[in-house]
Amino acid sequence: MERANSLTRKLEAWISIQHLYMPTVAPLRARQDSTNTSPVAVQDVKLFLPSSLPRGILSGINFFRYEWDFRYAQAEEELNSLRGFLLLRSHMLNSKQRFSRGQRQNTRSQKLLSNVDEKIRASVAKYRHIRLALDSLSGPLLETRWRETLRPLEEADVSGLSSMDNSGSEGRKRLSWIWKVHGTGANADECTQLALRIEWCKARARAHRWQEECVLLAEEMRRVIAFFQWQCRWWKAHMSNLSSTDDTLTEGRYAYAMRQANMRDEIGAHCEREWEDYRVKLVTMEGRDAYAMVECH
């Protein structure tokens, strides 16, 4: 439904531009036709939209608004297409690793992957071109909030769902912003919704596993401090047993036991001072009790 509405908006904006904008672009088109010595393909004909006009040519603000609606819907649709290609590539990579055996099958799979990669590159280039047009239109229209949704598309952003690939370690996977913008929620297609639900569950499981490691580390810190305190008490107990005798060998043993008890006491106190803040942070998860948040507890 969202894609149909998007296409409808694009068509309405396109018709409006063609009917209302023709008097302005007519001289430019005539000049362009006079310079072309050979026929031009339909897909290569310049439309002279407001975003591509020279700076010296003035036009009404309504023309900018019509193209803005057209470009914004076009950008949303292109992001949706890009997400679909990325999902397809992830599925194909997983299928290739699991089922492709032999040179013939690997060559065929690689050819199919190359075709999908080419579509991804074309989709990325088209989105960047659309965003440049939106950037030139945003000034006259005083549009600023769109930059929070339609961000610049870097090479690192063109990545599939982290749960569907094998890149990076399990605890350092990051979800690209293209999966968090409008069109990936309730209005997304069934395949994208299912993939996002799976990604959310796996990301939640990864967060709980990491929090469990933090809980275990905090427990290890507590046990280290408790161990040094126990050793300190153990050496002091030996000191009390040796205090009843009075000879040179006993004095040496007493001094050695005192030194060992002081060493354990200082090490335990040092660990407690250094780890005090970390132990508090390790057992908190978004301001909540980590022991209640981690599923294993």
VOKEMI-703317 format. One line per 5 residues: number of its first residue (from 1); their letters; for each residue x, y, z of C-alpha. Coordinates in steps of 0.001 Angstrom, whole numbers, always signed. Layout:
# residues N
NUM) a) X:Y:Z ~ ...
//
This chain:
# residues 297
1) meran) +0:+0:+0 ~ +2819:+2418:+854 ~ +4600:+1726:-2413 ~ +1380:+2285:-4372 ~ +839:+5603:-2596
6) sltrk) +4421:+6548:-3324 ~ +4026:+5827:-7024 ~ +756:+7770:-7093 ~ +2452:+10782:-5542 ~ +5255:+10546:-8084
11) leawi) +2818:+10399:-10993 ~ +724:+13320:-9768 ~ +3820:+15449:-9187 ~ +5152:+14508:-12626 ~ +1925:+15474:-14405
16) siqhl) +1810:+18754:-12508 ~ +5352:+19600:-13524 ~ +4754:+18800:-17188 ~ +1607:+20944:-17462 ~ +2669:+23943:-15385
21) ymptv) +6340:+24042:-16126 ~ +6274:+23835:-19914 ~ +6458:+27622:-20639 ~ +9663:+27922:-18636 ~ +11516:+24936:-20036
26) aplra) +10468:+25483:-23670 ~ +13362:+27846:-24557 ~ +15845:+25592:-22813 ~ +14520:+22538:-24619 ~ +14617:+24311:-27975
31) rqdst) +18226:+25311:-27363 ~ +19055:+21742:-26347 ~ +17396:+20318:-29478 ~ +19272:+22718:-31707 ~ +22625:+21535:-30348
36) ntspv) +21837:+17816:-30762 ~ +22991:+16611:-34162 ~ +21723:+13058:-33661 ~ +18533:+11624:-32148 ~ +18574:+11232:-28355
41) avqdv) +17186:+8181:-26578 ~ +14062:+8735:-24529 ~ +15775:+7877:-21240 ~ +18514:+10417:-22017 ~ +16226:+13407:-22689
46) klflp) +16804:+16173:-20169 ~ +13674:+17123:-18243 ~ +14983:+20481:-16949 ~ +13488:+20043:-13494 ~ +13981:+22896:-10983
51) sslpr) +16866:+21098:-9277 ~ +18860:+21007:-12514 ~ +18132:+24532:-13794 ~ +20953:+27062:-14100 ~ +21163:+29606:-11310
56) gilsg) +20169:+32538:-13504 ~ +16721:+31124:-14340 ~ +13925:+31939:-11894 ~ +10783:+29869:-11400 ~ +7780:+29734:-9109
61) inffr) +8008:+28119:-5696 ~ +5232:+25693:-6666 ~ +7532:+24046:-9198 ~ +10066:+23360:-6448 ~ +7329:+21874:-4271
66) yewdf) +6120:+19559:-7056 ~ +9586:+18216:-7707 ~ +10228:+17949:-3965 ~ +7236:+15615:-3565 ~ +8372:+13629:-6577
71) ryaqa) +11988:+13309:-5380 ~ +11086:+12483:-1784 ~ +8798:+9645:-2859 ~ +11464:+8512:-5312 ~ +14110:+8423:-2566
76) eeeln) +11878:+6344:-273 ~ +11158:+3902:-3072 ~ +14853:+3648:-3965 ~ +15791:+2879:-370 ~ +13137:+180:-339
81) slrgf) +14588:-1314:-3527 ~ +18093:-1169:-2058 ~ +16957:-3036:+1055 ~ +15362:-5688:-1122 ~ +18578:-6177:-3122
86) lllrs) +20626:-6415:+82 ~ +18279:-9054:+1497 ~ +18509:-10972:-1764 ~ +22306:-10843:-1717 ~ +22443:-12074:+1876
91) hmlns) +20158:-15002:+1080 ~ +22198:-15842:-2007 ~ +25485:-15738:-81 ~ +24136:-18038:+2601 ~ +22743:-20397:-28
96) kqrfs) +26055:-20403:-1922 ~ +28028:-21298:+1201 ~ +25638:-24094:+2142 ~ +24799:-25729:-1179 ~ +27215:-24669:-3941
101) rgqrq) +29834:-27345:-4585 ~ +32167:-27646:-7523 ~ +33463:-25173:-10051 ~ +30327:-25106:-12200 ~ +27934:-24293:-9369
106) ntrsq) +30305:-21744:-7816 ~ +30774:-19987:-11151 ~ +27034:-19799:-11697 ~ +26431:-18518:-8167 ~ +29154:-15916:-8564
111) kllsn) +27556:-14704:-11791 ~ +24182:-14300:-10078 ~ +25829:-12455:-7181 ~ +27589:-10146:-9622 ~ +24247:-9249:-11188
116) vdeki) +22773:-8423:-7784 ~ +25860:-6359:-6864 ~ +25451:-4400:-10082 ~ +21827:-3634:-9178 ~ +22942:-2545:-5702
121) rasva) +25529:-157:-7160 ~ +22951:+1271:-9565 ~ +20458:+1748:-6733 ~ +23088:+3477:-4586 ~ +24067:+5806:-7428
126) kyrhi) +20416:+6649:-8091 ~ +19735:+7408:-4417 ~ +22765:+9699:-4223 ~ +21592:+11540:-7347 ~ +18109:+11944:-5852
131) rlald) +19555:+13238:-2608 ~ +21597:+15863:-4466 ~ +18366:+17055:-6082 ~ +16653:+17191:-2674 ~ +19596:+19131:-1297
136) slsgp) +19288:+21766:-4024 ~ +15517:+21984:-3513 ~ +15615:+22193:+285 ~ +17043:+25737:+257 ~ +14186:+27517:-1538
141) lletr) +11603:+25374:+288 ~ +13247:+25821:+3713 ~ +13148:+22062:+4313 ~ +15555:+20836:+7008 ~ +14048:+17854:+8840
146) wretl) +14409:+15577:+5809 ~ +18154:+15242:+6477 ~ +17402:+13240:+9626 ~ +15642:+10576:+7548 ~ +17363:+10615:+4160
151) rplee) +20983:+10640:+5240 ~ +24064:+10571:+2997 ~ +24638:+7014:+1816 ~ +28242:+6020:+2453 ~ +29844:+2774:+1339
156) advsg) +29815:+1465:+4918 ~ +26039:+2038:+5078 ~ +25359:-302:+2157 ~ +25197:-3474:+4227 ~ +22604:-6139:+4859
161) lssmd) +21114:-7165:+8158 ~ +23946:-8092:+10528 ~ +22268:-11356:+11551 ~ +22257:-12613:+7964 ~ +25945:-12236:+7133
166) nsgse) +29205:-13486:+8565 ~ +31086:-10187:+8602 ~ +32493:-8970:+11906 ~ +32455:-10536:+15317 ~ +29181:-11415:+16998
171) grkrl) +29391:-8642:+19576 ~ +30396:-5797:+17253 ~ +27774:-5989:+14533 ~ +26027:-2740:+13717 ~ +22764:-2166:+11877
176) swiwk) +22965:+384:+9079 ~ +20680:+3420:+9202 ~ +18905:+2339:+5999 ~ +17130:-347:+8051 ~ +15871:+2157:+10636
181) vhgtg) +14169:+4764:+8456 ~ +10571:+5073:+7276 ~ +9474:+2066:+5248 ~ +11053:-635:+7422 ~ +8284:-856:+10010
186) anade) +4625:-1709:+9652 ~ +4595:-419:+6062 ~ +7404:-2689:+4881 ~ +6772:-5796:+2816 ~ +6406:-9192:+4468
191) ctqla) +9957:-10347:+3736 ~ +11529:-7201:+5210 ~ +9304:-7350:+8294 ~ +10267:-10968:+8939 ~ +13965:-10200:+8482
196) lriew) +13756:-7237:+10863 ~ +11955:-9325:+13500 ~ +14681:-11964:+13277 ~ +17358:-9264:+13480 ~ +15721:-7743:+16566
201) ckara) +15546:-11115:+18344 ~ +19172:-11915:+17552 ~ +20321:-8446:+18581 ~ +18435:-8824:+21877 ~ +20052:-12226:+22438
206) rahrw) +23497:-10732:+21739 ~ +22828:-7907:+24210 ~ +21818:-10382:+26911 ~ +24895:-12532:+26298 ~ +27148:-9511:+26580
211) qeecv) +25360:-8403:+29728 ~ +25761:-11902:+31130 ~ +29523:-11651:+30545 ~ +29506:-8330:+32399 ~ +27627:-9919:+35310
216) llaee) +30139:-12777:+35419 ~ +33051:-10310:+35322 ~ +31577:-8356:+38235 ~ +31225:-11635:+40166 ~ +34862:-12512:+39416
221) mrrvi) +35938:-9118:+40742 ~ +33956:-9701:+43930 ~ +35515:-13133:+44384 ~ +39050:-11827:+43823 ~ +38564:-9246:+46577
226) affqw) +36970:-11874:+48843 ~ +39878:-14252:+48187 ~ +42499:-11684:+49230 ~ +40450:-10867:+52343 ~ +40300:-14566:+53205
231) qcrww) +44044:-14960:+52698 ~ +44665:-11957:+54940 ~ +42558:-13522:+57699 ~ +44313:-16866:+57181 ~ +47783:-15358:+57702
236) kahms) +46563:-13394:+60711 ~ +45245:-16630:+62215 ~ +48774:-18074:+61891 ~ +50141:-14971:+63591 ~ +47860:-15529:+66600
241) nlsst) +48995:-19151:+66869 ~ +52677:-18138:+66827 ~ +52371:-15360:+69403 ~ +52316:-17829:+72330 ~ +55958:-18945:+71803
246) ddtlt) +59080:-16820:+72238 ~ +62130:-17860:+70257 ~ +64060:-16512:+67272 ~ +62556:-18882:+64690 ~ +59055:-18087:+65840
251) egrya) +59707:-14338:+65579 ~ +60801:-14814:+61975 ~ +57705:-16815:+61192 ~ +55570:-14188:+62873 ~ +57183:-11395:+60833
256) yamrq) +56761:-13384:+57604 ~ +53084:-14050:+58352 ~ +52523:-10367:+59160 ~ +54157:-9342:+55884 ~ +52009:-11764:+53875
261) anmrd) +48841:-10584:+55648 ~ +49669:-6928:+54941 ~ +50409:-7717:+51273 ~ +47037:-9450:+50816 ~ +45270:-6643:+52610
266) eigah) +46880:-3971:+50413 ~ +46198:-5897:+47179 ~ +42565:-6441:+48138 ~ +42118:-2777:+49090 ~ +43771:-1668:+45825
271) cerew) +41478:-3906:+43748 ~ +38429:-2632:+45607 ~ +39377:+996:+44957 ~ +40142:+447:+41256 ~ +37085:-1670:+40542
276) edyrv) +34468:+162:+42570 ~ +33003:+2183:+39672 ~ +33354:-654:+37170 ~ +31515:-3116:+39370 ~ +28544:-746:+39540
281) klvtm) +28500:-198:+35774 ~ +28854:-3875:+34950 ~ +25678:-4846:+36780 ~ +23489:-2124:+35252 ~ +21751:-2437:+31880
286) egrda) +20108:+756:+30626 ~ +19625:+1891:+34204 ~ +18050:-1402:+35290 ~ +19160:-4338:+37363 ~ +21292:-6564:+35124
291) yamve) +20524:-9660:+37172 ~ +16820:-9226:+36353 ~ +17454:-8308:+32699 ~ +19718:-11211:+31768 ~ +17612:-14205:+30757
296) ch) +19845:-16783:+32418 ~ +18905:-15345:+35832
//
